[in-house]
Amino acid sequence: AAGTVGDFVKEVLTKVAVSIIADAVKGAFSPKGSAQPPAVDANEDDKSRMRRIILSLIDSSVPISEKVGYYATRVDYFSSGVVDHSFILSDQAKYEKRWPQRRYELISVDEIAVAPDRTYAVVRYTLGFHVANDSQARTGSSKVALVIGTFNSQPRIHAIKEWIQPSRQ
């Protein structure tokens, strides 16, 4: 039987996280092909930090230039593959131009799975949105998954993926 979307997201992003973070932090993970230890529970500080990052990302009043500071130098970005900050700035500017009216709501933080060595976390959340321009509007929700690594105690997003849920109209 097929697993849930959440199972798929967790499996894929855990593999992505291991690959991205292992490349970024040499020696932080065991050799390829070896089993990774299970994730540990997120503590209250982890949950609070991740929630702050999410709220900043979805806050329409936060400038793009500030949001890009949450991203690592190279990011597995939505369906675009691995990109850099200039791509993210350009993509976000295009999105804001297409949808000048944007409203987002953090519906829930569904999961925070932290690596045992605390070098990365996989965060899944549900987002409600309403975007509009002069001729059209879209309302719905999406499931978002982030891989967040920490370097010098500063969280950085290494991967972000989104699955838009069918809207009920």
Disulfide bonds with the S-S distance in Angstrom:
none
